[in-house]
Amino acid sequence: MRRCRYLRVILLAVKISLFPVGAPAHARNSPTYDGRVAFGSQLLNLDDDCLSVDGTLTAGDFFDHLKRTDMHGQPEYRKRGRIVGTYPESVSVSIRLIA
């Protein structure tokens, strides 16, 4: 029975990771990413358990000194004063689950 419950929790976590997180990557008053993008922490209430999910997104030094500014209602990303036009080929995602 416990094995089935753990399988349900793992499948739920996989389903959650497929959807975009509703929280913004960073607050408007602090648009510097400091080397990583933090996911908004979420608390999931299951039948008789709770599950906390949070994580980070990294890509080498890509997010170092990266800043977001809003230009005419659209986000613009700059790194050391220049507009970002080249993006990393891969990113690493770290997801933490706490039951």
Secondary structure, DSSP 8 states (H G I E B T S, - for coil): -HHHHHHHHHHHHHHHHHS--SS-SS-TT--B-TT-EE---EEEE-SS-EEEEEEEEE-TTTTTTEEEEEETTEEEEEETTEE-----S--EEEEEEE-
